[in-house]
């Protein structure tokens, strides 16, 4: 049995809020020069917000590659392509930081992605509220 509309709305709101909370962790990580952790949290902030949008629109996709694919194929005309590209960059950076031994991520890798991540989440929120 599927979830009710009210349950779905609550879960969408929860995921969007989780994305915003995760984004709020970034200044602490940067202040402490925890660049791999910052890459992880930047990606996940966007992932949670993207999963909220997809859920709102009825997509059941929850995998990382699946969400990335649906964003490109189904929302490519609605979301700034630059933001979708930055989401892909965050995905790859997070993969490197989490899974590659000796992966080095530095300030210059992370800082330029903070503003696009903020814009990405704002865009997800805008689309969810339409």
MMTF fields as JSON, N, C-alpha, C and O atoms, coordinates in Angstrom:
{
  "mmtfVersion": "1.0.0",
  "mmtfProducer": "UNKNOWN",
  "numBonds": 519,
  "numAtoms": 520,
  "numGroups": 130,
  "numChains": 1,
  "numModels": 1,
  "chainsPerModel": [1],
  "groupsPerChain": [130],
  "chainIdList": ["A"],
  "bondAtomList": [4, 2, 8, 6, 12, 10, 16, 14, 20, 18, 24, 22, 28, 26, 32, 30, 36, 34, 40, 38, 44, 42, 48, 46, 52, 50, 56, 54, 60, 58, 64, 62, 68, 66, 72, 70, 76, 74, 80, 78, 84, 82, 88, 86, 92, 90, 96, 94, 100, 98, 104, 102, 108, 106, 112, 110, 116, 114, 120, 118, 124, 122, 128, 126, 132, 130, 136, 134, 140, 138, 144, 142, 148, 146, 152, 150, 156, 154, 160, 158, 164, 162, 168, 166, 172, 170, 176, 174, 180, 178, 184, 182, 188, 186, 192, 190, 196, 194, 200, 198, 204, 202, 208, 206, 212, 210, 216, 214, 220, 218, 224, 222, 228, 226, 232, 230, 236, 234, 240, 238, 244, 242, 248, 246, 252, 250, 256, 254, 260, 258, 264, 262, 268, 266, 272, 270, 276, 274, 280, 278, 284, 282, 288, 286, 292, 290, 296, 294, 300, 298, 304, 302, 308, 306, 312, 310, 316, 314, 320, 318, 324, 322, 328, 326, 332, 330, 336, 334, 340, 338, 344, 342, 348, 346, 352, 350, 356, 354, 360, 358, 364, 362, 368, 366, 372, 370, 376, 374, 380, 378, 384, 382, 388, 386, 392, 390, 396, 394, 400, 398, 404, 402, 408, 406, 412, 410, 416, 414, 420, 418, 424, 422, 428, 426, 432, 430, 436, 434, 440, 438, 444, 442, 448, 446, 452, 450, 456, 454, 460, 458, 464, 462, 468, 466, 472, 470, 476, 474, 480, 478, 484, 482, 488, 486, 492, 490, 496, 494, 500, 498, 504, 502, 508, 506, 512, 510, 516, 514],
  "bondOrderList": [1, 1, 1, 1, 1, 1, 1, 1, 1, 1, 1, 1, 1, 1, 1, 1, 1, 1, 1, 1, 1, 1, 1, 1, 1, 1, 1, 1, 1, 1, 1, 1, 1, 1, 1, 1, 1, 1, 1, 1, 1, 1, 1, 1, 1, 1, 1, 1, 1, 1, 1, 1, 1, 1, 1, 1, 1, 1, 1, 1, 1, 1, 1, 1, 1, 1, 1, 1, 1, 1, 1, 1, 1, 1, 1, 1, 1, 1, 1, 1, 1, 1, 1, 1, 1, 1, 1, 1, 1, 1, 1, 1, 1, 1, 1, 1, 1, 1, 1, 1, 1, 1, 1, 1, 1, 1, 1, 1, 1, 1, 1, 1, 1, 1, 1, 1, 1, 1, 1, 1, 1, 1, 1, 1, 1, 1, 1, 1, 1],
  "groupList": [{"groupName": "UNK", "atomNameList": ["N", "CA", "C", "O"], "elementList": ["N", "C", "C", "O"], "formalChargeList": [0, 0, 0, 0], "bondAtomList": [1, 0, 2, 1, 3, 2], "bondOrderList": [1, 1, 2], "singleLetterCode": "X", "chemCompType": "L-PEPTIDE LINKING"}],
  "groupTypeList": [0, 0, 0, 0, 0, 0, 0, 0, 0, 0, 0, 0, 0, 0, 0, 0, 0, 0, 0, 0, 0, 0, 0, 0, 0, 0, 0, 0, 0, 0, 0, 0, 0, 0, 0, 0, 0, 0, 0, 0, 0, 0, 0, 0, 0, 0, 0, 0, 0, 0, 0, 0, 0, 0, 0, 0, 0, 0, 0, 0, 0, 0, 0, 0, 0, 0, 0, 0, 0, 0, 0, 0, 0, 0, 0, 0, 0, 0, 0, 0, 0, 0, 0, 0, 0, 0, 0, 0, 0, 0, 0, 0, 0, 0, 0, 0, 0, 0, 0, 0, 0, 0, 0, 0, 0, 0, 0, 0, 0, 0, 0, 0, 0, 0, 0, 0, 0, 0, 0, 0, 0, 0, 0, 0, 0, 0, 0, 0, 0, 0],
  "groupIdList": [1, 2, 3, 4, 5, 6, 7, 8, 9, 10, 11, 12, 13, 14, 15, 16, 17, 18, 19, 20, 21, 22, 23, 24, 25, 26, 27, 28, 29, 30, 31, 32, 33, 34, 35, 36, 37, 38, 39, 40, 41, 42, 43, 44, 45, 46, 47, 48, 49, 50, 51, 52, 53, 54, 55, 56, 57, 58, 59, 60, 61, 62, 63, 64, 65, 66, 67, 68, 69, 70, 71, 72, 73, 74, 75, 76, 77, 78, 79, 80, 81, 82, 83, 84, 85, 86, 87, 88, 89, 90, 91, 92, 93, 94, 95, 96, 97, 98, 99, 100, 101, 102, 103, 104, 105, 106, 107, 108, 109, 110, 111, 112, 113, 114, 115, 116, 117, 118, 119, 120, 121, 122, 123, 124, 125, 126, 127, 128, 129, 130],
  "secStructList": [7, 7, 7, 7, 2, 2, 2, 2, 2, 2, 2, 2, 2, 2, 2, 2, 2, 2, 2, 2, 2, 2, 2, 2, 6, 2, 2, 2, 2, 2, 2, 6, 6, 7, 2, 2, 2, 2, 2, 2, 2, 2, 2, 2, 2, 2, 2, 2, 2, 2, 2, 2, 2, 2, 2, 2, 6, 6, 7, 7, 7, 7, 1, 2, 2, 2, 2, 2, 2, 2, 2, 2, 2, 2, 2, 6, 6, 6, 1, 7, 2, 2, 2, 2, 2, 2, 2, 2, 2, 2, 2, 2, 2, 2, 2, 2, 2, 2, 2, 1, 6, 6, 7, 7, 7, 7, 2, 2, 2, 2, 2, 2, 2, 2, 2, 2, 2, 2, 2, 2, 2, 2, 2, 2, 2, 2, 2, 2, 6, 7],
  "xCoordList": [0.841, 0.0, 0.882, 1.817, 0.605, 1.39, 1.07, 0.176, 1.818, 1.586, 0.504, 0.275, -0.153, -1.197, -0.548, 0.665, -1.361, -0.856, -0.254, 0.762, -0.887, -0.394, 0.975, 1.875, 1.12, 2.408, 3.479, 4.617, 3.099, 4.031, 4.476, 5.667, 3.535, 3.869, 4.811, 5.756, 4.556, 5.412, 6.816, 7.792, 6.924, 8.243, 8.994, 10.204, 8.306, 8.932, 9.473, 10.616, 8.652, 9.085, 10.26, 11.185, 10.232, 11.321, 12.628, 13.673, 12.569, 13.787, 14.348, 15.562, 13.478, 13.94, 14.597, 15.655, 13.984, 14.548, 15.881, 16.813, 15.966, 17.207, 18.318, 19.465, 17.988, 18.968, 19.465, 20.664, 18.542, 18.927, 19.781, 20.761, 19.42, 20.194, 21.601, 22.579, 21.685, 22.98, 23.849, 25.049, 23.26, 23.991, 24.518, 25.587, 23.773, 24.188, 25.446, 26.087, 25.805, 27.017, 28.294, 29.379, 28.168, 29.325, 30.273, 31.48, 29.791, 30.742, 31.603, 32.774, 31.04, 31.806, 32.909, 34.04, 32.58, 33.564, 34.67, 35.844, 34.302, 35.286, 36.21, 37.427, 35.616, 36.405, 37.475, 38.548, 37.164, 38.086, 38.879, 39.549, 38.796, 39.546, 39.257, 40.151, 37.998, 37.571, 36.946, 35.727, 37.814, 37.369, 36.626, 35.626, 37.068, 36.348, 34.958, 33.979, 34.88, 33.577, 32.679, 31.473, 33.265, 32.488, 31.941, 30.795, 32.744, 32.273, 31.105, 30.109, 31.232, 30.172, 28.89, 27.821, 28.986, 27.79, 27.174, 25.951, 28.01, 27.472, 26.661, 25.553, 27.242, 26.525, 25.219, 24.157, 25.304, 24.096, 23.029, 21.839, 23.415, 22.426, 21.612, 20.386, 22.305, 21.636, 20.86, 19.761, 21.423, 20.76, 19.416, 18.408, 19.398, 18.145, 17.107, 15.941, 17.517, 16.587, 16.088, 14.904, 16.982, 16.583, 15.626, 14.645, 15.906, 15.014, 13.636, 12.629, 13.583, 12.297, 11.496, 10.301, 12.156, 11.474, 10.958, 9.806, 11.8, 11.379, 10.204, 9.266, 10.252, 9.152, 7.864, 6.799, 7.969, 6.785, 6.149, 4.925, 6.994, 6.494, 6.194, 5.885, 6.287, 5.858, 6.922, 6.605, 8.174, 9.252, 9.652, 9.755, 9.872, 10.233, 11.738, 12.198, 12.495, 13.952, 14.609, 14.357, 15.455, 16.181, 17.685, 18.433, 18.14, 19.578, 20.271, 19.65, 21.545, 22.306, 22.347, 22.06, 22.704, 22.753, 21.372, 21.223, 20.371, 19.006, 18.511, 17.91, 18.757, 18.327, 19.066, 18.47, 20.361, 21.155, 20.599, 20.497, 20.245, 19.715, 18.349, 18.112, 17.46, 16.13, 16.227, 15.495, 17.119, 17.294, 17.649, 17.094, 18.569, 18.99, 17.891, 17.608, 17.271, 16.328, 14.964, 14.358, 14.48, 13.12, 13.044, 12.007, 14.128, 14.095, 15.084, 15.26, 15.726, 16.733, 16.233, 17.014, 14.937, 14.363, 13.828, 13.438, 13.808, 13.21, 14.279, 14.17, 15.307, 16.388, 17.577, 17.909, 18.206, 19.414, 20.401, 20.785, 20.806, 21.718, 23.036, 23.658, 23.444, 24.655, 24.499, 25.448, 23.318, 23.09, 23.082, 23.592, 22.507, 22.526, 23.962, 24.348, 24.751, 26.166, 26.92, 27.719, 26.667, 27.326, 26.929, 27.746, 25.675, 25.225, 26.066, 26.485, 26.311, 27.162, 28.588, 29.212, 29.101, 30.457, 30.5, 31.439, 29.491, 29.43, 29.341, 29.974, 28.552, 28.423, 29.791, 30.176, 30.522, 31.835, 32.84, 33.636, 32.801, 33.725, 33.448, 34.377, 32.192, 31.817, 32.276, 32.775, 32.109, 32.561, 34.073, 34.538, 34.823, 36.275, 36.639, 37.433, 36.057, 36.38, 35.993, 36.686, 34.881, 34.396, 35.05, 35.233, 35.405, 35.79, 37.199, 37.715, 37.837, 39.183, 40.226, 40.259, 41.072, 42.186, 43.063, 43.281, 43.55, 44.467, 43.85, 44.576, 42.551, 41.914, 42.167, 41.995, 42.57, 42.83, 41.827, 41.752, 41.071, 40.181, 40.633, 40.957, 40.648, 41.166, 40.178, 39.132, 40.545, 39.696, 39.247, 38.072, 40.17, 39.815, 38.864, 38.252, 38.731, 37.749, 36.35, 35.356, 36.288, 35.012, 34.376, 33.19, 35.137, 34.578, 33.755, 32.677, 34.223, 33.427, 32.095, 31.254, 31.892, 30.655, 29.605, 28.471, 29.967, 29.022, 27.847, 26.69, 28.135, 27.064, 26.163, 24.942, 26.712, 25.822, 24.98, 23.828, 25.537, 24.755, 23.592, 22.478, 23.848, 22.769, 21.698, 20.504, 22.127, 21.182, 20.397, 19.199, 21.075, 20.427, 19.281, 18.169, 19.566, 18.547, 17.404, 16.24, 17.721, 16.687, 15.816, 14.599, 16.425, 15.689, 14.79, 13.648, 15.29, 14.463, 13.248, 12.128, 13.491, 12.406, 11.372, 10.17, 11.835, 10.932, 10.056, 8.848, 10.662, 9.914, 8.953, 7.875, 9.344, 8.456, 7.226, 6.139, 7.367, 6.246, 5.37, 4.377, 5.702, 4.869, 3.467, 2.632],
  "yCoordList": [-1.184, 0.0, 1.242, 1.333, 2.181, 3.397, 4.387, 4.17, 5.463, 6.469, 7.441, 7.637, 8.041, 9.025, 10.31, 10.493, 11.181, 12.472, 13.275, 13.949, 13.196, 13.936, 13.394, 14.165, 12.076, 11.468, 11.862, 12.161, 11.858, 12.239, 13.69, 13.984, 14.595, 16.011, 16.171, 16.957, 15.434, 15.508, 15.026, 15.63, 13.943, 13.405, 14.34, 14.517, 14.929, 15.909, 17.081, 17.497, 17.616, 18.739, 18.341, 19.129, 17.119, 16.631, 16.554, 16.99, 16.0, 15.873, 17.238, 17.44, 18.16, 19.51, 20.167, 20.784, 20.039, 20.61, 19.935, 20.597, 18.634, 17.895, 18.437, 18.551, 18.77, 19.365, 20.705, 20.982, 21.536, 22.85, 22.707, 23.433, 21.779, 21.551, 21.063, 21.478, 20.188, 19.653, 20.763, 20.81, 21.645, 22.79, 23.691, 24.289, 23.78, 24.626, 24.096, 24.83, 22.829, 22.249, 22.745, 22.673, 23.235, 23.56, 24.574, 24.331, 25.694, 26.654, 26.055, 26.41, 25.153, 24.508, 23.637, 23.643, 22.901, 22.016, 22.832, 22.471, 23.923, 24.782, 25.428, 25.471, 25.918, 26.55, 25.599, 26.03, 24.304, 23.298, 22.589, 21.589, 23.115, 22.582, 21.103, 20.339, 20.714, 19.331, 19.256, 19.181, 19.279, 19.436, 18.219, 18.384, 17.009, 15.811, 15.763, 15.431, 16.095, 16.109, 17.197, 16.999, 18.333, 19.413, 18.974, 19.277, 18.269, 17.761, 16.801, 16.858, 15.936, 14.979, 15.713, 15.4, 16.677, 17.362, 18.264, 18.385, 18.898, 19.694, 18.806, 19.152, 17.651, 16.734, 16.28, 16.351, 15.813, 15.279, 16.346, 16.039, 17.572, 18.646, 18.733, 18.843, 18.683, 18.741, 17.457, 17.504, 16.324, 15.026, 14.993, 14.586, 15.418, 15.397, 16.299, 15.921, 17.485, 18.418, 17.862, 17.979, 17.26, 16.672, 15.504, 15.355, 14.679, 13.546, 14.038, 13.384, 15.19, 15.771, 16.168, 15.885, 16.827, 17.234, 16.015, 15.992, 15.01, 13.827, 13.135, 12.697, 13.036, 12.415, 13.214, 12.64, 14.542, 15.395, 15.133, 15.117, 14.927, 14.726, 13.26, 12.926, 12.394, 11.005, 10.036, 8.888, 10.455, 9.536, 8.728, 9.263, 7.449, 6.557, 6.367, 5.59, 7.059, 6.899, 7.395, 8.517, 6.553, 6.947, 6.735, 7.163, 6.078, 5.843, 7.128, 8.003, 7.229, 8.425, 8.611, 9.697, 7.551, 7.657, 7.886, 8.62, 7.262, 7.421, 8.846, 9.384, 9.458, 10.842, 11.764, 12.669, 11.533, 12.347, 12.212, 13.201, 11.005, 10.747, 11.405, 12.017, 11.284, 11.883, 13.407, 14.059, 13.971, 15.427, 15.889, 16.867, 15.183, 15.567, 15.341, 16.215, 14.163, 13.81, 14.477, 14.882, 14.596, 15.105, 16.584, 17.218, 17.132, 18.516, 19.407, 20.572, 18.866, 19.61, 20.899, 21.822, 20.969, 22.189, 23.153, 24.274, 22.72, 23.517, 24.064, 25.183, 23.259, 23.631, 24.11, 23.512, 25.175, 25.692, 24.544, 23.868, 24.329, 23.228, 23.331, 22.317, 24.537, 24.747, 24.118, 23.532, 24.232, 23.655, 22.131, 21.468, 21.586, 20.124, 19.647, 18.611, 20.403, 20.059, 20.118, 19.231, 21.152, 21.275, 20.115, 19.63, 19.675, 18.52, 17.299, 16.538, 17.117, 16.018, 16.145, 15.15, 17.361, 17.589, 17.242, 16.593, 17.672, 17.332, 15.825, 15.279, 15.154, 13.701, 13.042, 12.187, 13.452, 12.868, 13.197, 12.344, 14.424, 14.833, 14.051, 13.625, 13.867, 13.102, 11.65, 11.054, 11.09, 9.717, 9.599, 8.679, 10.552, 10.538, 10.645, 9.856, 11.622, 11.865, 10.724, 10.452, 10.049, 8.974, 7.626, 6.822, 7.367, 6.008, 5.827, 4.709, 6.895, 6.74, 6.932, 7.959, 5.927, 6.078, 7.223, 7.379, 8.0, 9.099, 10.249, 11.123, 10.267, 11.391, 12.673, 12.719, 13.691, 14.988, 15.995, 16.234, 16.57, 17.669, 18.858, 18.732, 20.01, 21.2, 22.351, 22.252, 23.429, 24.616, 25.037, 25.341, 25.057, 25.519, 24.575, 24.964, 23.337, 22.407, 22.69, 22.544, 23.091, 23.207, 24.585, 24.695, 25.624, 26.983, 27.367, 27.939, 27.075, 27.478, 26.736, 27.132, 25.676, 24.903, 25.271, 24.796, 26.101, 26.455, 27.265, 26.943, 28.299, 29.143, 28.353, 28.48, 27.536, 26.727, 25.731, 25.474, 25.173, 24.256, 24.999, 24.479, 26.201, 27.026, 27.311, 27.199, 27.678, 27.952, 26.701, 26.773, 25.553, 24.284, 24.006, 23.673, 24.147, 23.865, 24.872, 24.5, 26.128, 27.151, 26.8, 26.978, 26.306, 25.921, 24.711, 24.675, 23.734, 22.57, 23.027, 22.57, 23.933, 24.435, 25.175, 25.013, 25.987, 26.729, 25.763, 25.969, 24.725, 23.762, 22.928, 22.555, 22.647, 21.883, 22.696, 22.135, 24.009, 24.86, 25.324, 26.012, 24.97, 25.389, 24.798, 25.043],
  "zCoordList": [0.0, 0.0, 0.0, 0.796, -0.864, -0.986, 0.128, 0.946, 0.134, 1.167, 0.726, -0.468, 1.697, 1.416, 0.888, 0.995, 0.325, -0.152, 0.994, 0.826, 2.157, 3.323, 3.764, 4.095, 3.766, 4.129, 3.113, 3.476, 1.845, 0.783, 0.959, 0.866, 1.212, 1.427, 2.614, 2.557, 3.681, 4.872, 4.57, 5.014, 3.817, 3.48, 2.533, 2.676, 1.583, 0.682, 1.497, 1.307, 2.407, 3.247, 4.129, 4.324, 4.666, 5.508, 4.726, 5.21, 3.517, 2.702, 2.318, 2.334, 1.978, 1.633, 2.849, 2.724, 4.003, 5.227, 5.574, 6.031, 5.357, 5.601, 4.702, 5.136, 3.461, 2.549, 3.07, 3.038, 3.55, 4.08, 5.34, 5.509, 6.221, 7.439, 7.105, 7.726, 6.127, 5.721, 5.154, 5.421, 4.383, 3.835, 4.956, 4.83, 6.031, 7.163, 7.862, 8.613, 7.622, 8.214, 7.52, 8.096, 6.314, 5.479, 6.124, 6.134, 6.661, 7.258, 8.365, 8.495, 9.161, 10.235, 9.646, 10.132, 8.617, 7.977, 7.316, 7.398, 6.668, 6.008, 7.045, 6.87, 8.108, 9.162, 9.707, 10.129, 9.689, 10.209, 9.108, 9.364, 7.886, 6.738, 6.48, 6.119, 6.669, 6.442, 5.046, 4.889, 4.052, 2.663, 2.137, 1.437, 2.442, 1.988, 2.612, 1.944, 3.888, 4.554, 3.963, 3.816, 3.629, 3.016, 1.655, 1.322, 0.876, -0.418, -0.209, -0.93, 0.762, 1.07, 1.447, 0.923, 2.342, 2.825, 1.752, 1.677, 0.923, -0.188, -1.128, -1.536, -1.462, -2.352, -1.709, -2.328, -0.463, 0.17, 0.378, 0.299, 0.639, 0.752, -0.539, -0.505, -1.671, -2.975, -3.26, -3.813, -2.89, -3.09, -2.367, -2.946, -1.106, -0.344, -0.995, -1.107, -1.425, -2.06, -3.396, -3.712, -4.177, -5.46, -5.235, -5.963, -4.232, -3.968, -3.519, -3.791, -2.833, -2.445, -3.68, -3.768, -4.637, -5.866, -6.624, -7.055, -6.785, -7.528, -6.847, -7.514, -5.531, -4.801, -5.003, -5.234, -4.913, -5.104, -6.466, -6.598, -7.476, -8.836, -9.165, -10.309, -8.16, -8.35, -8.807, -9.12, -8.857, -9.231, -8.004, -6.9, -8.209, -7.107, -6.982, -6.145, -7.792, -7.846, -6.566, -6.126, -5.969, -4.769, -4.88, -4.001, -5.952, -6.084, -6.531, -7.134, -6.234, -6.595, -8.111, -8.616, -8.833, -10.296, -10.886, -11.863, -10.299, -10.791, -10.662, -11.592, -9.524, -9.321, -10.28, -10.864, -10.438, -11.374, -12.791, -13.517, -13.178, -14.512, -14.721, -15.762, -13.748, -13.874, -13.905, -14.65, -13.109, -13.148, -14.554, -15.054, -15.182, -16.537, -17.562, -18.382, -17.513, -18.571, -18.413, -19.406, -17.194, -16.987, -16.623, -16.816, -16.103, -15.639, -16.382, -16.028, -17.405, -18.147, -18.777, -19.007, -19.058, -19.646, -18.596, -18.921, -17.343, -16.27, -15.328, -14.827, -15.097, -14.182, -15.011, -16.035, -14.571, -15.214, -15.424, -14.47, -16.664, -16.984, -16.207, -15.888, -15.914, -15.121, -13.74, -13.221, -13.141, -11.822, -11.878, -10.975, -12.93, -13.086, -13.265, -12.725, -14.025, -14.207, -12.869, -12.569, -12.073, -10.769, -9.85, -9.067, -9.95, -9.175, -9.55, -8.678, -10.839, -11.299, -10.79, -10.424, -10.767, -10.243, -8.755, -8.296, -8.004, -6.579, -6.373, -5.469, -7.212, -7.143, -7.305, -6.507, -8.349, -8.614, -7.512, -7.118, -7.02, -5.963, -4.683, -3.996, -4.37, -3.185, -3.331, -2.376, -4.514, -4.761, -4.512, -3.839, -5.073, -4.885, -3.416, -2.904, -2.744, -1.347, -0.428, 0.552, -0.737, 0.127, -0.165, 0.749, -1.419, -1.783, -2.318, -2.312, -2.782, -3.329, -2.233, -1.555, -2.078, -1.145, -1.633, -2.835, -0.724, -0.987, -1.775, -2.248, -1.925, -2.633, -1.851, -0.633, -2.56, -1.926, -2.48, -3.685, -1.571, -1.924, -1.099, 0.081, -1.743, -1.074, -1.182, -1.822, -0.541, -0.5, -1.893, -2.102, -2.842, -4.191, -4.917, -5.912, -4.433, -4.987, -4.446, -5.157, -3.193, -2.479, -2.582, -2.894, -2.328, -2.242, -3.473, -3.316, -4.702, -5.874, -6.012, -6.82, -5.241, -5.364, -4.321, -4.39, -3.368, -2.301, -2.853, -2.583, -3.615, -4.159, -5.111, -5.014, -6.033, -6.879, -6.073, -6.424, -5.004, -4.171, -3.513, -3.447, -3.033, -2.471, -3.523, -3.246, -4.718, -5.805, -6.187, -6.464, -6.201, -6.536, -5.556, -5.965, -4.274, -3.265, -3.355, -3.209, -3.591, -3.779, -4.978, -4.933, -6.04, -7.243, -6.969, -7.428, -6.234, -5.881, -5.066, -5.291, -4.12, -3.291, -4.126, -3.917, -5.069, -5.944, -6.754, -6.876, -7.299, -8.108, -7.264, -7.725, -6.056, -5.166, -4.826, -4.692, -4.684, -4.265, -5.404, -5.168, -6.637, -7.776, -7.677, -8.547]
}
